[in-house]
């Protein structure tokens, strides 16, 4: 039995998850990001310094048996990377391009769609306040998703400063503002119209309030937002978002973008651009990120920062639904040794591994047919048998699991034979590849 909200990842699922993680880290490396590996545990006050009441409520907390101080299991990587950047890498030249991959644990209400252990991979770009830094984060996500073969995804981009300016412009009492924020979050225009009818607002203020949920779509949203907002803060936010979109157009990524200036996600945490990634057929976001310029000052010198995290299991689910991953692959070959001595079998296995092939040895004593069935269950496509009765010592017998028949191969020719395996996909790692 496992604690609620936790799971075992069995070989096929685990291999696919590692494949996705490896592919993502390779993309991050191509963009110049360097990995960091923070510890699973932190002092509680280090994580709570990051702020965000929701995240604090989700932490697993306990006392350190060695010193009595309160510890917490990390619920998110970003505060840890911010701590590393502000302390351990404080004297390093900016910008810092840091990436990571691993699990986070959150004490959330358990149901089918929300596990308590979440596998993430992400990037943090620290020391740049230019719109190009935010655009780079979004471009990396899009390149990574396309590289994995994912189809039908979009990135929703917002700017939290637009809403902050809008709420400053609107003379809303605290209770009315809470209702307005709830309605904006739910995209509920009718609720905002009812609320506006109870407030003393100008025509322009009323139009701004009821229009907030509808500021969603393509580049035309920017012009509508400028016309509605009369305050400098919101207009500066629109200008910033437009700059980011223009840079993404230079990358050739505009077709995957949707603008949303009525997005409240991370309202208390983010300081500028925010974004989420979605794919058709899935209600939950595959990734989320944005600008958080006030986080590092809680650990050391202030510094602008932006970043994102991808939910690997949600991403894996989307790839599997679309058939974008090839079937799980086992080793390239299983070697069965029926000879009294082990030298030839061990030497053959060692030489094949040296050439990049994954080789398993069947050490259990059982019939050849049972060993072939074992190989088929573990999706090992080939079986080499040494010492089969009636076969000369300089030959082995090659079986292909899932196929009828067998054939002899001279030991001297086995490595030439192995090159054909490589051409068919063997010898390049066991993770399933993108189609």
N, C-alpha and C positions, 0 to 999 in steps of 0.2 A: 504494500500500500504506500502511496505517496501523499504528501500534504496537498490539500486542495489548491488547485491552480498551478500545479507543477506537473511535469510530464517527463517520461523517458523518450528520447529520440532514438529509434531503432536504426539499424545500418542504412537502409535506403534513404530515410528522411534525413538522417545525420549527414550522409554523404552529399545529398543535394544542398543542405544548408551550408556545409563547408565550401561547396563549389560556389554558391552565390557569394559567400563571404570573400573567398579568394578572388573572384572576378571583381568585386567592388574595390577591394584593397589595391588591385592592380590598376584600376582606373584612377583611384586617389593618387597612387604613386606617379602615374603619367602626368598628373597635374601638379606635381612637385610637393605632395604632402608626405609627412614623415610620421610613422606610427609611434604612439605612446601606449603604455599598458598601465593604467592606474590600478591600485589595489581594489579588491571587492568591498573592503570595509574602510570607513573613514570615521573620524571623530564627528559626533552628531553636530556640533556647532559649526564645523566646516561646511557641511551640507546645508544646514538651515541658514547659513549666511547668504546662500544664493537667493533666498526669498521665495515667494510663491507659496501661499497657504496650501494650495492643493497638493503640491509635491511633498511638503512637510508632513501632511496627514497620511501619505502613502508609504512612509519609511518604516522598515523593520528596525526597531531600536532595542538595544540591550546593554547591560553594563559589562565592561571589560573585566574578566576575572583577574587579570594581572594588575590592574590599577584602579578599578572602580569607575573610570570615566565612561560616559555614555558613547556608544558606538552606533553606527547605522550601516546597513547594507546599501550600496549605492542604488538610488532609484533612477539616476540619469548620469550620463557621462560629462555633460557640459560643465557643471560646477567643478568636477575634478580636473578637467583640462584647464579651466580658468585658474584654479589653484596652482597647478604646475606652471602655467605660463607666468603668473604673477610672482612666483617664488623661485622655483628651481631654474626657470629659464628667464628670470627677470633681466639679466644682463645680456641676453642674446639679442642680436640685431633683429628688428622687426622688418617685415611681418613674419609671424610664426605661422607655418602651415602644418597643422597637426591632425592626425586621423586616428581612429580606434575601431575596434570590433570586439564584441563580447556581450555577456548578459547583464541586464539590470533587473532588479527585483522590486516590485511595488505591492504594497499591502492594500489591494483593491477588492471590492466585492466580486466574488467569483461567479462568472457565468461563461457560457460557451465561447463568447467572442473576446473575453478579456483574461488571458492567463496572467499569473502573477510574476512569472519569469519571462522576460522579453529579450530576444536577441537583437542587438543593434549594430550598425556600422555607420560611421559618420565622419565629418570633417569640421574643424574649427579654424577660421582664418582670423588671426589676431594682430591688430596694429594698423589696419586700413579702414578708413571711414568713407572711402569713395564708393559711389554707386557700382563701380566695376567689381568691387569685392562681393557685393550682394549678387550681382549677375553671375559671377564665377561660381558661387554656391549652386545656383539654380542650373547653370550649364553642366556642372559635374553630375548632378542628379539625373538630368535628361540623358547625358551620354551614358551613364551607368545603366539606366533602364533600357535604353535602346541596345546597348551592347549585350544585355542578357536576353534580348529577343522579345521583350515585353511590347505588346501592342495596345492601342486604345487608351493611353494614359494622358493626363493633363496635369499641369501645375497651376494651382490657384494662388495668385499673388495679391497681397494687400499691403497696407501701410498704416500702422496703428496710430501714427501721429495725425492722420486725417480725422479719425474719430475723436481723438483727444481734443483737437481744435474745434470740431463740431459741437461736442458737449460743452466746451467752454463758451461757445457762441450762444448756445441755447440756455435761457434762464430757467433751468429745471430744478425744482426742489429735490432734496436727496431721494425721497420715495419715488418721485416721478422719474428721476434718472435711473434708478434701479429697474423700474418697469420698462423704461425705454431700452436699456441695455439688454434685458431679457427678450424683448420683442425683436430687436435688431439681430440678436444671436439666432433666433428662430426664423428670421426672414419674414416676420409677421407684419405686413403693411397695415392690415385692418386694425390690429391692436394699437399701432402707432397713431392711426387716424383717430381712434377713440380717445387715446390719451391726449392728442393735440387739441381736441375739442374741449378739454377741461382746463387748458392752460392759456395764459395770456401771452400769446405769441404774435409776432408780426407775420405778414403773409410770407415773407422770405424765410423766416425761421420755421414756420409751419411746413413749407415746401421742403426745406432741408431735412427736417425730422422724418417726415413720412417717406422721403425718397431714399433714406439710408439703406434699406434692404435691397433696393433695386439697382444699386451701383455695382452691377455684376455683369461681366461680358467681355467684349473686346476693347480695343483702344478707344472707341467712342466713349467709354466710361470716363475717361480722363477729362474730356471736354464738359460732360454733364456735371462732373464733380466740381470743376472750376466755376461753373455758372452758379451752382448751389451754395458753395461755401464762401462766406464773406470775410473769413478771418485769415491772417497771414500763416498761421500754423498749418491749417489744412491745405492751403494753396502750396506751401513749401513741400508738404508731403506728396501732393499730386505731381509737382515738378520732379521730385526725387524718384517716384515710381516711373514716371515717363522716361527718365534717364536710364533706369535699369532695363525697361522694356526695349529701348533703342539699342542698348548694348546686346541684348539677347537676340534682336533682329539681325545684328551683324554676325552673331554666331549661327544664324539661320534657324532659330528655334521658336519663332513667333507662333507657328502653327500649333504648338503644344501648350500655349499659355491662355489662362483666363484671369481677368482682373476682378478683384473683389474688395472694394473700399468699405464695405460694411461688415468686415470680419473682425470678431472680438477675441479670437483665440490668442491666449498669451498676453492679454491686454496689460496686465501688471508686470510682465517680465520683459517683453520685447520693447525696443526703442525706435523701431523704424520698419523696414521691410519685413514682412512675414510671408511664409508660403507653405503650402501642403501639396502632396502629390496623390492623385487618385487614378484608379483604373476602372474601366467599365466592368460591372459585375461584382464589385466590392464596395460596400458602404463606408468602410473605415479607410482612413488615410494610410498610404504606404510609407509616407515620410513627412517630416515637418521641420521647419527651421526658420531662421530669421536673424535680425540684428539685435544684439544685446549689449549696448555700449556701457552700461553701468554695472556690469557683473564683476569685472576684474578688480575694480576699486575696493571691493569687499575683502580681497585677499592681498592687495598690494597696490602698486601704482595704477592709476586708471589707464585704460586702453580701449579703443574701439574694437569690436569683435562681431563676427557673424558666422553662422554655421548651420548644420543640419544633421539629422539622424534618420536612418532608414530602419524600418521594422522588417527584419529579415524573414520572419515566418509569414507575415502578410504578403511580402513580396514573393516568397516561395509558393504560397497558395495561388497567387495570381498567375505565376509562370506555369504551374501545374494545370490550372484550369484551361489555359490557352495551349497546352501541349508544347510549350517552348523549351522543355528539357527532354533530352534523350533518356531512355530508361537507365536506371541504376546499373553500373557495371561492376563486376567483381574483379578478381585478379585476371591477368592475361592467360595464365596457364596453371594447371594443377599437375604436379609431378608425383607419380606413383612408382615406388621402387620395390620390385619383387626379387631383387638380387640379394645375396647374402651380405655383401659389403655395401657401405653407404657412400664410398668415395665418389663414384661417378655421378650419383644423383645430387650430392651436395655440390660438386664442382659445376654441374650443369646449371643448377639453380643459381649459384653465385655468378656465373658468367652471364646468364640471361638478365639477372638484376643489374649487373654492371652496365648492360646495354640499355637500361631504362625500362625493362619489363617488370610487371608485378607477378611474382611467382610464389605460389603456396605449395607446401609439401603435404601429402596425405600420409600421415605417420601411423594412423590407426590401422590395425590388421583387419581387413574385411575383403569381400570379393571386389573384383574390378568393376562389376556392374554397380555395386553399392557406392563405390567411389565416384563413378560417373554420375550417378543420381545426386550425390552430394554436390558435385561441381555444378550440375544444372540448377540445384536449389539456390546456390550462391551466385548464380549467373557467371560462372567461369566458363568461357566459351571453348577451351581446349584442355585436353588431358593427354599427358605424355606418360607412357608406361614403359619402364625399363625392366627387362627380365621376364617378359611374357613367354610362356612355354612355346618352343618351336621357332622363336625369333632369334636370329644371330646376335652375338654380343655387340656388334658394331651398329646395330639398328635399334630404334625405339618404335613404339606403335603410337600413332596419333589418332585420337578420337575427337570429334567435334560434338559437343553436347547439343542435344536437340536435333541431331541428324543421325541417319542410319549409316552404318559402315565404319570402316577404319582403314588406315593405310600405314605402311611402313616408311620410316624416314631414317636415312643413315645419320648416325651421330655427327659425322663430319659435315653434313649438310644442314644441321638443325638451325644454325645461325642464319643461313641464307633463307631458310623457311621462315624464320622469325621476322625477317624484313617484310614478308607479306603480311604478317600480323600487324606490323607497324602501319603499313599502308591502309589496313582496314580499321585502324583506330587504336591499336594496342600500343603500349610502351610510352604513353604520354600522360600517365596519371590515371587514377581511377575515378575521379569525380565525373558525374554526367556533364556533358557539354551542351551548350546552347545549340538549338537547331539552326 
